[in-house]
């Protein structure tokens, strides 16, 4: 009986580890070191409705750009944020495609941020993705505002994008 419990436990660990394999950070020697340029600001996609308070107060575009840059560096990528772009650098274009978050923090429901992006090399699209993250607030949500909760989602998306950049593919779905 005890042997079966141990064997099933080990099997569970192997299955879970195999399922999480795609989310692992690749070793530095396996990551493309061609520079990846990202702008200082991730814009909202044209034509989407986002409350003015969220656009002006939450600074989602600046935060997302910073998180992608910081996680990219942490994940061994050669990130270049803002400034002049080297012609040999890959260009990462990201846009916020949807934001759902009413004022009132966690009391007004879940907060959702969706993004779209493409990676270009020499002006040609070489990879694309769509991403989504949401939060209900977590621990102590009653003490957090809407911008804080949306900031949590763009932080997670920044990590998702950086992981995708380690092995960019066409049509990827990242996040949730």
TIRO-2110 file (N, C-alpha, C; in Angstrom, 1 decimal):
// TIRO-2110
0.8, -1.2, 0.0, N, 1, A
0.0, 0.0, 0.0, CA, 1, A
0.9, 1.3, 0.0, C, 1, A
1.9, 1.3, 0.8, N, 2, A
2.8, 2.4, 0.9, CA, 2, A
3.6, 2.6, -0.4, C, 2, A
4.0, 1.5, -1.0, N, 3, A
4.7, 1.6, -2.3, CA, 3, A
3.8, 2.2, -3.4, C, 3, A
2.6, 1.8, -3.4, N, 4, A
1.7, 2.4, -4.4, CA, 4, A
1.5, 3.9, -4.2, C, 4, A
1.4, 4.3, -2.9, N, 5, A
1.3, 5.7, -2.6, CA, 5, A
2.5, 6.5, -3.1, C, 5, A
3.7, 6.0, -2.9, N, 6, A
4.9, 6.6, -3.3, CA, 6, A
5.0, 6.6, -4.8, C, 6, A
4.7, 5.5, -5.5, N, 7, A
4.7, 5.5, -6.9, CA, 7, A
3.8, 6.4, -7.6, C, 7, A
2.5, 6.5, -7.0, N, 8, A
1.6, 7.4, -7.6, CA, 8, A
2.0, 8.9, -7.3, C, 8, A
2.6, 9.1, -6.2, N, 9, A
3.1, 10.5, -5.9, CA, 9, A
4.2, 10.9, -6.8, C, 9, A
5.1, 9.9, -7.1, N, 10, A
6.2, 10.2, -8.1, CA, 10, A
5.6, 10.4, -9.5, C, 10, A
4.7, 9.6, -9.9, N, 11, A
4.1, 9.8, -11.2, CA, 11, A
3.4, 11.2, -11.3, C, 11, A
2.7, 11.6, -10.3, N, 12, A
2.1, 12.9, -10.3, CA, 12, A
3.1, 14.0, -10.4, C, 12, A
4.2, 13.9, -9.7, N, 13, A
5.3, 14.9, -9.8, CA, 13, A
5.8, 15.0, -11.3, C, 13, A
6.0, 13.8, -11.9, N, 14, A
6.6, 13.8, -13.3, CA, 14, A
5.6, 14.4, -14.2, C, 14, A
4.3, 14.0, -14.1, N, 15, A
3.3, 14.6, -15.0, CA, 15, A
3.1, 16.1, -14.8, C, 15, A
3.1, 16.6, -13.6, N, 16, A
3.0, 18.0, -13.4, CA, 16, A
4.3, 18.7, -13.9, C, 16, A
5.4, 18.2, -13.7, N, 17, A
6.7, 18.8, -14.2, CA, 17, A
6.7, 18.8, -15.7, C, 17, A
6.2, 17.8, -16.3, N, 18, A
6.2, 17.7, -17.8, CA, 18, A
5.2, 18.8, -18.3, C, 18, A
4.1, 18.9, -17.7, N, 19, A
3.1, 19.9, -18.1, CA, 19, A
3.6, 21.4, -17.9, C, 19, A
4.5, 21.6, -17.0, N, 20, A
5.0, 23.0, -16.8, CA, 20, A
6.3, 23.2, -17.6, C, 20, A
6.7, 22.3, -18.3, N, 21, A
8.0, 22.4, -19.0, CA, 21, A
8.0, 23.6, -19.9, C, 21, A
6.9, 23.9, -20.6, N, 22, A
6.9, 25.0, -21.5, CA, 22, A
7.1, 26.4, -20.9, C, 22, A
6.9, 26.5, -19.6, N, 23, A
7.0, 27.7, -18.9, CA, 23, A
8.3, 27.9, -18.2, C, 23, A
9.3, 27.0, -18.4, N, 24, A
10.6, 27.2, -17.7, CA, 24, A
11.4, 28.2, -18.4, C, 24, A
12.3, 28.8, -17.7, N, 25, A
13.2, 29.8, -18.2, CA, 25, A
14.3, 29.0, -18.9, C, 25, A
14.7, 29.3, -20.1, N, 26, A
15.7, 28.6, -20.8, CA, 26, A
17.1, 29.0, -20.3, C, 26, A
18.1, 28.1, -20.3, N, 27, A
19.4, 28.5, -19.9, CA, 27, A
20.0, 29.6, -20.9, C, 27, A
20.8, 30.5, -20.4, N, 28, A
21.3, 31.6, -21.1, CA, 28, A
22.0, 31.2, -22.4, C, 28, A
22.7, 30.1, -22.4, N, 29, A
23.4, 29.7, -23.7, CA, 29, A
22.4, 29.2, -24.8, C, 29, A
21.1, 29.0, -24.5, N, 30, A
20.2, 28.6, -25.5, CA, 30, A
19.3, 29.7, -26.0, C, 30, A
19.5, 30.9, -25.4, N, 31, A
18.6, 32.0, -25.8, CA, 31, A
19.3, 32.9, -26.8, C, 31, A
18.5, 33.3, -27.8, N, 32, A
19.0, 34.1, -28.9, CA, 32, A
19.4, 35.5, -28.3, C, 32, A
20.7, 35.9, -28.6, N, 33, A
21.2, 37.1, -28.0, CA, 33, A
21.0, 38.4, -28.9, C, 33, A
20.3, 38.2, -30.1, N, 34, A
20.0, 39.3, -30.9, CA, 34, A
19.2, 40.3, -30.1, C, 34, A
19.6, 41.6, -30.1, N, 35, A
18.8, 42.5, -29.3, CA, 35, A
17.4, 42.6, -29.6, C, 35, A
16.5, 42.8, -28.6, N, 36, A
15.1, 42.9, -28.8, CA, 36, A
14.7, 44.3, -28.3, C, 36, A
14.3, 45.1, -29.2, N, 37, A
13.9, 46.5, -28.9, CA, 37, A
12.4, 46.6, -28.5, C, 37, A
12.1, 47.3, -27.4, N, 38, A
10.8, 47.6, -27.0, CA, 38, A
10.6, 49.0, -26.7, C, 38, A
9.5, 49.7, -27.1, N, 39, A
9.4, 51.1, -26.8, CA, 39, A
9.1, 51.3, -25.3, C, 39, A
9.2, 52.6, -24.9, N, 40, A
9.0, 52.9, -23.5, CA, 40, A
7.6, 52.8, -23.1, C, 40, A
6.7, 52.7, -24.0, N, 41, A
5.3, 52.7, -23.7, CA, 41, A
4.5, 51.7, -24.6, C, 41, A
3.7, 50.9, -24.0, N, 42, A
2.8, 50.0, -24.8, CA, 42, A
1.5, 50.7, -25.0, C, 42, A
1.1, 51.0, -26.2, N, 43, A
-0.2, 51.7, -26.4, CA, 43, A
-1.4, 50.8, -26.3, C, 43, A
-2.5, 51.5, -26.1, N, 44, A
-3.8, 50.8, -26.2, CA, 44, A
-4.2, 50.7, -27.7, C, 44, A
-4.7, 49.6, -28.1, N, 45, A
-5.1, 49.3, -29.5, CA, 45, A
-6.2, 50.3, -29.8, C, 45, A
-6.1, 50.9, -31.0, N, 46, A
-7.1, 51.9, -31.5, CA, 46, A
-8.5, 51.3, -31.5, C, 46, A
-9.5, 52.1, -31.1, N, 47, A
-10.8, 51.7, -31.2, CA, 47, A
-11.4, 50.9, -30.0, C, 47, A
-10.6, 50.6, -29.0, N, 48, A
-11.1, 49.9, -27.8, CA, 48, A
-11.6, 50.9, -26.8, C, 48, A
-12.6, 50.5, -26.0, N, 49, A
-13.1, 51.3, -24.9, CA, 49, A
-12.3, 51.0, -23.6, C, 49, A
-11.7, 52.0, -23.1, N, 50, A
-11.0, 51.9, -21.8, CA, 50, A
-11.4, 53.2, -21.0, C, 50, A
-11.9, 53.0, -19.8, N, 51, A
-12.3, 54.2, -19.0, CA, 51, A
-11.1, 55.2, -18.9, C, 51, A
-11.4, 56.5, -19.0, N, 52, A
-10.4, 57.5, -18.9, CA, 52, A
-9.6, 57.4, -17.7, C, 52, A
-10.2, 57.1, -16.6, N, 53, A
-9.5, 57.0, -15.3, CA, 53, A
-8.4, 56.0, -15.4, C, 53, A
-8.7, 54.8, -16.0, N, 54, A
-7.7, 53.8, -16.1, CA, 54, A
-6.6, 54.2, -17.1, C, 54, A
-6.9, 54.8, -18.2, N, 55, A
-5.9, 55.3, -19.2, CA, 55, A
-5.0, 56.3, -18.5, C, 55, A
-5.5, 57.2, -17.7, N, 56, A
-4.7, 58.3, -17.2, CA, 56, A
-4.0, 58.0, -15.9, C, 56, A
-4.6, 57.2, -15.0, N, 57, A
-4.1, 57.0, -13.7, CA, 57, A
-3.3, 55.7, -13.5, C, 57, A
-3.6, 54.7, -14.2, N, 58, A
-3.0, 53.4, -14.0, CA, 58, A
-1.7, 53.2, -14.6, C, 58, A
-1.3, 53.9, -15.7, N, 59, A
0.0, 53.9, -16.3, CA, 59, A
0.3, 52.4, -16.8, C, 59, A
-0.7, 51.7, -17.3, N, 60, A
-0.5, 50.4, -17.7, CA, 60, A
0.5, 50.2, -18.9, C, 60, A
0.5, 51.1, -19.8, N, 61, A
1.5, 51.1, -20.9, CA, 61, A
2.9, 51.2, -20.5, C, 61, A
3.2, 52.1, -19.6, N, 62, A
4.6, 52.2, -19.0, CA, 62, A
5.0, 51.0, -18.2, C, 62, A
4.0, 50.6, -17.4, N, 63, A
4.3, 49.4, -16.5, CA, 63, A
4.6, 48.2, -17.3, C, 63, A
3.7, 47.9, -18.3, N, 64, A
3.9, 46.7, -19.1, CA, 64, A
5.2, 46.7, -19.9, C, 64, A
5.6, 47.8, -20.4, N, 65, A
6.9, 47.9, -21.1, CA, 65, A
8.0, 47.6, -20.2, C, 65, A
8.0, 48.2, -19.0, N, 66, A
9.0, 48.0, -18.0, CA, 66, A
9.1, 46.6, -17.5, C, 66, A
7.9, 45.9, -17.3, N, 67, A
7.9, 44.5, -16.8, CA, 67, A
8.5, 43.6, -17.9, C, 67, A
8.1, 43.8, -19.2, N, 68, A
8.6, 43.0, -20.3, CA, 68, A
10.2, 43.2, -20.3, C, 68, A
10.6, 44.4, -20.2, N, 69, A
12.1, 44.6, -20.3, CA, 69, A
12.8, 44.0, -19.1, C, 69, A
12.3, 44.2, -17.9, N, 70, A
12.9, 43.6, -16.7, CA, 70, A
12.9, 42.1, -16.7, C, 70, A
11.8, 41.5, -17.0, N, 71, A
11.7, 40.0, -17.0, CA, 71, A
12.6, 39.5, -18.2, C, 71, A
12.6, 40.2, -19.3, N, 72, A
13.4, 39.8, -20.4, CA, 72, A
14.9, 39.7, -20.0, C, 72, A
15.4, 40.7, -19.3, N, 73, A
16.7, 40.7, -18.8, CA, 73, A
17.0, 39.5, -17.8, C, 73, A
16.0, 39.3, -17.0, N, 74, A
16.1, 38.2, -16.0, CA, 74, A
16.1, 36.9, -16.7, C, 74, A
15.4, 36.8, -17.8, N, 75, A
15.4, 35.5, -18.6, CA, 75, A
16.4, 35.4, -19.7, C, 75, A
17.5, 36.2, -19.5, N, 76, A
18.7, 36.1, -20.4, CA, 76, A
18.5, 36.7, -21.8, C, 76, A
17.6, 37.6, -22.0, N, 77, A
17.4, 38.2, -23.3, CA, 77, A
18.1, 39.5, -23.3, C, 77, A
18.5, 39.9, -24.5, N, 78, A
19.3, 41.2, -24.7, CA, 78, A
18.2, 42.2, -25.1, C, 78, A
17.6, 42.8, -24.0, N, 79, A
16.5, 43.8, -24.2, CA, 79, A
17.1, 45.2, -24.3, C, 79, A
16.5, 46.0, -25.2, N, 80, A
16.8, 47.4, -25.4, CA, 80, A
15.5, 48.1, -25.3, C, 80, A
15.4, 49.0, -24.2, N, 81, A
14.1, 49.7, -24.0, CA, 81, A
14.3, 51.2, -24.4, C, 81, A
13.4, 51.6, -25.3, N, 82, A
13.5, 53.0, -25.8, CA, 82, A
14.8, 53.4, -26.5, C, 82, A
14.9, 54.6, -26.8, N, 83, A
16.2, 55.1, -27.5, CA, 83, A
16.2, 54.7, -28.9, C, 83, A
17.4, 54.8, -29.5, N, 84, A
17.5, 54.5, -30.9, CA, 84, A
17.7, 53.0, -31.1, C, 84, A
17.1, 52.5, -32.2, N, 85, A
17.1, 51.1, -32.4, CA, 85, A
18.2, 50.8, -33.5, C, 85, A
19.0, 49.7, -33.2, N, 86, A
20.0, 49.2, -34.1, CA, 86, A
19.2, 48.4, -35.2, C, 86, A
19.6, 48.6, -36.4, N, 87, A
19.0, 47.9, -37.5, CA, 87, A
18.9, 46.4, -37.4, C, 87, A
19.9, 45.8, -36.7, N, 88, A
20.0, 44.4, -36.6, CA, 88, A
19.0, 43.8, -35.5, C, 88, A
18.6, 44.8, -34.6, N, 89, A
17.7, 44.4, -33.5, CA, 89, A
16.3, 43.9, -34.0, C, 89, A
15.8, 43.0, -33.2, N, 90, A
14.4, 42.6, -33.4, CA, 90, A
13.5, 43.6, -32.8, C, 90, A
12.4, 43.8, -33.3, N, 91, A
11.4, 44.8, -32.8, CA, 91, A
10.2, 44.1, -32.2, C, 91, A
9.9, 44.4, -30.9, N, 92, A
8.7, 43.8, -30.3, CA, 92, A
7.7, 44.9, -30.3, C, 92, A
6.6, 44.7, -30.9, N, 93, A
5.4, 45.6, -30.9, CA, 93, A
4.3, 44.9, -30.1, C, 93, A
3.9, 45.6, -29.1, N, 94, A
2.8, 45.1, -28.2, CA, 94, A
1.8, 46.2, -28.1, C, 94, A
0.5, 45.8, -28.0, N, 95, A
-0.6, 46.7, -27.8, CA, 95, A
-1.6, 46.1, -26.7, C, 95, A
-2.1, 46.9, -25.9, N, 96, A
-3.2, 46.5, -25.0, CA, 96, A
-4.5, 46.5, -25.7, C, 96, A
-5.1, 45.3, -25.9, N, 97, A
-6.3, 45.1, -26.7, CA, 97, A
-7.6, 45.1, -26.0, C, 97, A
-7.5, 45.0, -24.6, N, 98, A
-8.8, 45.0, -23.8, CA, 98, A
-8.4, 45.2, -22.4, C, 98, A
-9.2, 46.0, -21.7, N, 99, A
-9.1, 46.2, -20.2, CA, 99, A
-10.5, 46.1, -19.7, C, 99, A
-10.7, 45.3, -18.7, N, 100, A
-11.9, 45.2, -18.0, CA, 100, A
-11.6, 45.5, -16.5, C, 100, A
-12.1, 46.6, -16.0, N, 101, A
-11.9, 46.9, -14.6, CA, 101, A
-12.6, 48.1, -14.2, C, 101, A
-13.7, 48.0, -13.5, N, 102, A
-14.4, 49.1, -13.0, CA, 102, A
-13.8, 49.6, -11.7, C, 102, A
-13.9, 50.9, -11.4, N, 103, A
-13.4, 51.4, -10.2, CA, 103, A
-14.0, 50.7, -9.0, C, 103, A
-13.3, 50.8, -7.9, N, 104, A
-13.8, 50.2, -6.6, CA, 104, A
-13.0, 49.0, -6.2, C, 104, A
-11.8, 48.8, -6.8, N, 105, A
-10.9, 47.7, -6.4, CA, 105, A
-11.6, 46.4, -6.6, C, 105, A
-11.3, 45.5, -5.6, N, 106, A
-11.8, 44.1, -5.7, CA, 106, A
-13.3, 44.0, -5.5, C, 106, A
-13.9, 45.1, -4.9, N, 107, A
-15.3, 45.1, -4.7, CA, 107, A
-16.2, 45.1, -6.0, C, 107, A
-15.5, 45.6, -7.0, N, 108, A
-16.3, 45.8, -8.3, CA, 108, A
-16.0, 44.7, -9.3, C, 108, A
-15.5, 43.5, -8.9, N, 109, A
-15.3, 42.4, -9.7, CA, 109, A
-13.9, 42.2, -10.2, C, 109, A
-13.7, 41.2, -11.0, N, 110, A
-12.4, 40.8, -11.5, CA, 110, A
-11.9, 41.8, -12.5, C, 110, A
-10.6, 41.9, -12.5, N, 111, A
-9.9, 42.8, -13.4, CA, 111, A
-9.2, 42.0, -14.5, C, 111, A
-9.3, 42.4, -15.8, N, 112, A
-8.7, 41.6, -16.9, CA, 112, A
-7.9, 42.6, -17.8, C, 112, A
-6.8, 42.1, -18.3, N, 113, A
-6.0, 42.8, -19.3, CA, 113, A
-5.6, 41.8, -20.4, C, 113, A
-5.9, 42.3, -21.6, N, 114, A
-5.5, 41.4, -22.8, CA, 114, A
-4.6, 42.2, -23.7, C, 114, A
-3.6, 41.5, -24.3, N, 115, A
-2.6, 42.1, -25.1, CA, 115, A
-2.4, 41.3, -26.4, C, 115, A
-1.9, 42.0, -27.4, N, 116, A
-1.5, 41.4, -28.6, CA, 116, A
-0.1, 41.8, -29.0, C, 116, A
0.7, 41.0, -29.6, N, 117, A
2.0, 41.4, -30.0, CA, 117, A
2.6, 40.7, -31.2, C, 117, A
3.6, 41.3, -31.7, N, 118, A
4.4, 40.7, -32.8, CA, 118, A
5.8, 41.0, -32.7, C, 118, A
6.6, 40.1, -33.2, N, 119, A
8.1, 40.3, -33.2, CA, 119, A
8.5, 40.4, -34.6, C, 119, A
9.2, 41.5, -34.9, N, 120, A
9.7, 41.7, -36.3, CA, 120, A
11.2, 41.7, -36.4, C, 120, A
11.7, 41.2, -37.5, N, 121, A
13.1, 41.2, -37.9, CA, 121, A
13.2, 41.7, -39.3, C, 121, A
14.0, 42.7, -39.5, N, 122, A
14.2, 43.4, -40.8, CA, 122, A
12.8, 43.7, -41.4, C, 122, A
11.9, 44.2, -40.6, N, 123, A
10.6, 44.6, -41.0, CA, 123, A
9.6, 43.5, -41.3, C, 123, A
10.0, 42.3, -41.1, N, 124, A
9.1, 41.2, -41.4, CA, 124, A
8.6, 40.5, -40.1, C, 124, A
7.3, 40.2, -40.0, N, 125, A
6.8, 39.6, -38.8, CA, 125, A
7.3, 38.2, -38.7, C, 125, A
7.9, 37.8, -37.6, N, 126, A
8.5, 36.4, -37.5, CA, 126, A
7.7, 35.6, -36.4, C, 126, A
7.0, 36.3, -35.5, N, 127, A
6.2, 35.6, -34.5, CA, 127, A
5.1, 36.6, -33.9, C, 127, A
4.0, 35.9, -33.5, N, 128, A
2.9, 36.7, -32.9, CA, 128, A
2.4, 36.0, -31.7, C, 128, A
1.7, 36.8, -30.9, N, 129, A
1.0, 36.2, -29.7, CA, 129, A
-0.2, 37.0, -29.3, C, 129, A
-1.0, 36.4, -28.5, N, 130, A
-2.1, 37.1, -27.8, CA, 130, A
-2.0, 36.6, -26.3, C, 130, A
-2.3, 37.5, -25.4, N, 131, A
-2.2, 37.2, -24.0, CA, 131, A
-3.3, 37.7, -23.2, C, 131, A
-3.6, 37.1, -22.1, N, 132, A
-4.7, 37.5, -21.2, CA, 132, A
-4.3, 37.1, -19.8, C, 132, A
-4.6, 38.0, -18.9, N, 133, A
-4.4, 37.8, -17.4, CA, 133, A
-5.5, 38.4, -16.7, C, 133, A
-6.0, 37.8, -15.6, N, 134, A
-7.0, 38.4, -14.8, CA, 134, A
-6.7, 38.2, -13.3, C, 134, A
-7.3, 39.0, -12.5, N, 135, A
-7.2, 38.8, -11.0, CA, 135, A
-8.5, 39.2, -10.3, C, 135, A
-8.7, 38.5, -9.3, N, 136, A
-9.8, 38.8, -8.4, CA, 136, A
-9.4, 39.6, -7.2, C, 136, A
-8.1, 39.7, -7.1, N, 137, A
-7.5, 40.5, -6.0, CA, 137, A
-6.6, 39.8, -5.0, C, 137, A
-6.9, 38.5, -4.8, N, 138, A
-6.1, 37.8, -3.9, CA, 138, A
-6.2, 38.2, -2.4, C, 138, A
-5.2, 37.9, -1.6, N, 139, A
-5.2, 38.2, -0.2, CA, 139, A
-5.2, 39.8, 0.0, C, 139, A
-6.0, 40.2, 0.9, N, 140, A
-6.1, 41.6, 1.2, CA, 140, A
-6.6, 42.5, 0.1, C, 140, A
-7.4, 41.8, -0.8, N, 141, A
-8.0, 42.6, -2.0, CA, 141, A
-8.8, 43.8, -1.6, C, 141, A
-9.4, 43.7, -0.4, N, 142, A
-10.3, 44.8, 0.0, CA, 142, A
-9.5, 46.1, 0.2, C, 142, A
-8.2, 46.0, 0.3, N, 143, A
-7.3, 47.1, 0.6, CA, 143, A
-6.6, 47.6, -0.7, C, 143, A
-6.9, 47.0, -1.8, N, 144, A
-6.2, 47.3, -3.1, CA, 144, A
-7.2, 48.0, -4.0, C, 144, A
-6.6, 49.0, -4.7, N, 145, A
-7.4, 49.7, -5.7, CA, 145, A
-7.4, 49.1, -7.1, C, 145, A
-8.2, 49.6, -8.0, N, 146, A
-8.3, 49.1, -9.3, CA, 146, A
-6.9, 49.1, -10.0, C, 146, A
-6.2, 50.2, -10.0, N, 147, A
-4.9, 50.3, -10.6, CA, 147, A
-3.9, 49.3, -10.1, C, 147, A
-3.9, 49.1, -8.8, N, 148, A
-3.1, 48.1, -8.2, CA, 148, A
-3.3, 46.7, -8.7, C, 148, A
-4.6, 46.4, -8.8, N, 149, A
-5.0, 45.1, -9.3, CA, 149, A
-4.7, 44.9, -10.8, C, 149, A
-4.9, 45.9, -11.6, N, 150, A
-4.5, 45.9, -13.0, CA, 150, A
-3.0, 45.8, -13.2, C, 150, A
-2.3, 46.5, -12.3, N, 151, A
-0.8, 46.4, -12.3, CA, 151, A
-0.3, 45.0, -12.1, C, 151, A
-1.0, 44.3, -11.2, N, 152, A
-0.7, 42.9, -11.0, CA, 152, A
-0.8, 42.1, -12.3, C, 152, A
-1.9, 42.3, -13.0, N, 153, A
-2.1, 41.6, -14.3, CA, 153, A
-1.0, 41.9, -15.3, C, 153, A
-0.6, 43.2, -15.5, N, 154, A
0.4, 43.5, -16.5, CA, 154, A
1.8, 43.0, -16.0, C, 154, A
2.0, 42.9, -14.7, N, 155, A
3.3, 42.3, -14.3, CA, 155, A
3.3, 40.8, -14.7, C, 155, A
2.3, 40.1, -14.5, N, 156, A
2.2, 38.7, -15.0, CA, 156, A
2.4, 38.6, -16.5, C, 156, A
1.7, 39.5, -17.2, N, 157, A
1.8, 39.5, -18.7, CA, 157, A
3.2, 39.8, -19.1, C, 157, A
3.9, 40.7, -18.4, N, 158, A
5.3, 41.0, -18.7, CA, 158, A
6.2, 39.8, -18.6, C, 158, A
6.0, 39.0, -17.6, N, 159, A
6.7, 37.7, -17.5, CA, 159, A
6.3, 36.8, -18.6, C, 159, A
5.1, 36.7, -19.0, N, 160, A
4.6, 35.8, -20.0, CA, 160, A
5.3, 36.2, -21.4, C, 160, A
5.3, 37.5, -21.7, N, 161, A
5.9, 37.9, -22.9, CA, 161, A
7.4, 37.6, -23.0, C, 161, A
8.1, 37.8, -21.8, N, 162, A
9.5, 37.5, -21.8, CA, 162, A
9.8, 36.0, -22.0, C, 162, A
8.9, 35.2, -21.4, N, 163, A
9.1, 33.7, -21.6, CA, 163, A
8.9, 33.4, -23.1, C, 163, A
7.9, 34.0, -23.7, N, 164, A
7.6, 33.7, -25.1, CA, 164, A
8.7, 34.2, -26.0, C, 164, A
9.4, 35.3, -25.6, N, 165, A
10.5, 35.8, -26.4, CA, 165, A
11.7, 34.8, -26.4, C, 165, A
11.8, 33.9, -25.4, N, 166, A
12.8, 32.9, -25.4, CA, 166, A
12.7, 31.9, -26.6, C, 166, A
11.4, 31.7, -27.0, N, 167, A
11.1, 30.8, -28.0, CA, 167, A
9.9, 31.3, -28.8, C, 167, A
10.0, 32.4, -29.5, N, 168, A
8.8, 33.0, -30.1, CA, 168, A
8.3, 32.2, -31.3, C, 168, A
7.0, 32.1, -31.4, N, 169, A
6.3, 31.3, -32.5, CA, 169, A
5.1, 32.1, -32.9, C, 169, A
4.7, 31.8, -34.1, N, 170, A
3.5, 32.4, -34.7, CA, 170, A
2.2, 31.9, -34.0, C, 170, A
1.3, 32.8, -33.7, N, 171, A
0.0, 32.5, -33.1, CA, 171, A
0.0, 31.9, -31.7, C, 171, A
0.9, 32.3, -30.9, N, 172, A
1.0, 31.8, -29.5, CA, 172, A
-0.1, 32.4, -28.7, C, 172, A
-0.6, 31.7, -27.7, N, 173, A
-1.5, 32.2, -26.7, CA, 173, A
-0.7, 32.1, -25.3, C, 173, A
-0.5, 33.2, -24.7, N, 174, A
0.2, 33.3, -23.4, CA, 174, A
-0.7, 33.7, -22.3, C, 174, A
-0.2, 33.5, -21.1, N, 175, A
-1.0, 33.8, -19.9, CA, 175, A
-2.0, 32.8, -19.6, C, 175, A
-3.2, 33.2, -19.3, N, 176, A
-4.3, 32.2, -18.9, CA, 176, A
-4.9, 31.5, -20.1, C, 176, A
END
